[in-house]
C-alpha cells in the first residue's frame, strides 16, 4: 500500500536529518553551539530552539488542533535562553520525540485528513511535506554553521570532497539492496 510506504519513507527521511544535525553538533565544542557571527545570524542553539518549538506546536494534537498553538511564542524561540549543551539536547529531543510520536501513531487512512496550520487547511501529507522542507532547511544551517566553526577539523557528513569515485566504487562493489532501519534507528523513532 502506497500510504504505508510513504509513512516509512518519511520516517527514514526525518531520522536522516535528525541524525545529520546531531552529527554536526557532536563535532563542536559546547561553547561553539552558542556562537553568533553577527546580529543577523542565529547561533545553533537558537536554531535548535526554533525547530523544537515548531515541532511541539505543529505535532501536538495535530489532527484536532491548529498547528500554530496559542501557547507557542515563536518570537521567543529566537531569544537566547539555552545555556548548556545538555539543555540544548533536551530541547532538541523534546521536539523530535513529539514529532515521531505523532508520526508513529498516524494511520495510513489519516494521510488525506485536512488539518490546519495558522487556519490554512492542509492534508496530513501536505503538512508532513511542508515540514520535510522546513526542518532540513534549518538542519542545513546547523551543518553549514558547524562546518564553518570547525574549519579544517571537520569530519564530512556526506561524501568528502574529491572522494566521489572512491565512494561510488565502494557502493557499486556491493549487491543492490534496500536500506532498512537498524535497531538503533528504530529506537530513535520511539
C-alpha atoms as one frame of an Amber mdcrd trajectory, in Angstrom:
protein
   0.000   0.000   0.000   1.390   3.410  -1.010   0.340   5.142   2.230   2.365
   2.673   4.315   5.350   3.161   2.018   5.007   6.922   2.332   4.971   6.758
   6.135   8.040   4.519   6.221   9.812   6.750   3.732   9.215   9.959   5.651
  10.301   8.331   8.903  13.601   7.428   7.236  13.985  10.934   5.819  13.285
  12.712   9.093  15.531  10.318  11.013  18.301  11.002   8.496  18.053  14.759
   9.050  17.807  14.391  12.833  20.969  12.276  12.780  22.715  14.729  10.447
  22.034  17.595  12.848  23.270  15.546  15.792  26.465  14.528  13.999  27.169
  18.163  13.165  26.579  19.330  16.738  28.656  16.453  18.132  31.720  17.793
  16.318  31.543  21.129  18.135  32.870  22.212  21.477  29.899  23.044  23.737
  30.598  26.788  23.627  30.507  26.759  19.816  26.792  25.892  19.924  26.160
  29.418  21.219  28.367  31.404  18.814  26.794  34.042  16.595  28.978  35.637
  13.933  26.786  38.748  13.703  23.476  40.190  14.907  21.528  38.696  11.997
  22.857  35.163  12.452  21.272  32.780  14.911  23.567  30.515  16.905  22.967
  26.788  16.567  21.282  26.769  19.995  18.672  29.239  18.718  18.065  27.231
  15.554  17.522  24.132  17.704  15.113  26.033  19.952  13.138  27.184  16.900
  12.976  23.712  15.314  11.804  22.223  18.597   9.230  24.967  19.168   7.872
  24.401  15.686   7.690  20.637  16.199   5.897  20.930  19.529   3.380  23.362
  18.062   2.799  21.507  14.802   2.647  17.932  16.108   0.900  18.197  19.482
  -2.703  17.073  18.889  -2.143  17.869  15.218  -5.228  16.036  13.975  -7.579
  18.045  16.183  -5.968  21.456  16.829  -4.349  24.132  14.684  -0.621  23.616
  14.158   0.121  27.114  15.408  -0.776  26.655  19.064  -1.953  29.580  21.175
   0.722  28.722  23.741   3.555  28.967  21.205   5.605  32.153  21.335   7.592
  31.891  18.105   9.426  35.180  18.644  10.823  33.955  21.967  12.383  30.981
  20.135  14.893  33.461  18.724  15.884  34.867  22.114  18.895  33.229  23.777
  17.838  31.156  26.762  19.551  27.782  26.387  22.736  27.805  28.458  24.300
  24.334  28.169  24.769  21.602  25.592  22.735  19.256  27.794  19.825  21.703
  27.855  20.128  22.149  24.082  19.961  18.374  23.529  16.945  18.133  25.851
  15.138  20.812  23.809  16.167  19.074  20.546  14.935  15.670  21.716  11.697
  17.042  23.154  10.748  18.345  19.707  11.810  15.221  17.842  10.062  12.938
  20.354   6.825  14.875  19.867   7.200  14.667  16.092   7.991  10.931  15.941
   5.224  10.111  18.436   2.710  11.858  16.179   4.035  10.194  13.023   4.233
   6.748  14.635   0.607   6.989  15.789  -0.580   8.123  12.360  -2.717   5.659
  10.436  -2.338   5.451   6.645  -6.015   6.304   6.161  -5.461   9.616   8.002
  -2.974  10.940   5.436  -5.710  12.734   3.461  -7.324  14.237   6.561  -7.442
  18.034   6.494  -5.563  19.720   9.329  -4.883  23.400   9.871  -1.735  25.453
  10.273  -2.463  29.101  11.014  -6.049  28.463   9.915  -4.939  27.234   6.479
  -6.093  23.743   5.528  -3.556  21.086   4.542  -3.851  17.367   4.068  -1.689
  15.498   6.553   0.604  14.607   3.627   0.954  18.293   2.729   1.700  19.192
   6.355   4.360  16.474   6.575   5.904  17.572   3.270   5.893  21.176   4.475
   7.930  20.143   7.497  10.158  17.908   5.368  11.222  21.117   3.646  11.355
  23.242   6.812  13.400  21.056   9.177  16.132  20.105   6.661  16.435  23.797
   5.753  17.366  24.590   9.355  19.459  21.447   9.799  21.402  22.541   6.716
  22.054  25.816   8.552  23.308  23.861  11.566  25.619  21.732   9.419  26.963
  24.707   7.487  27.499  26.746  10.639  29.181  23.836  12.428  31.465  23.284
   9.445  32.436  26.968   9.454  33.168  26.865  13.173  35.311  23.722  12.911
  37.201  24.853   9.797  39.786  22.172   8.898  38.882  19.811  11.731  35.524
  18.948  10.131  34.584  15.304   9.554  32.421  15.218   6.451  28.809  14.112
   6.925  28.424  13.161   3.281  30.837  12.190   0.515  34.094  14.013   1.330
  35.493  16.461  -1.203  37.373  14.702  -4.046  36.241  11.272  -2.798  33.254
  10.656  -5.090  34.976   7.986  -7.173  36.143   6.101  -4.089  32.652   6.309
  -2.581  30.938   5.145  -5.784  33.438   2.308  -6.334  32.689   1.068  -2.821
  28.902   1.308  -3.292  28.874  -0.405  -6.692  31.131  -3.206  -5.435  28.216
  -4.362  -3.252  24.981  -6.120  -4.171  21.907  -3.970  -4.713  19.946  -3.501
  -1.518  17.175  -1.526   0.120  18.108   0.437   3.207  16.205  -0.808   6.231
  16.091   0.635   9.714  18.716  -0.649  12.138  17.633  -1.434  15.722  19.384
   1.769  16.797  17.441   3.800  14.241  14.142   2.181  15.261  14.812   3.081
  18.898  15.309   6.743  17.906  11.835   6.756  16.372  10.156   5.827  19.663
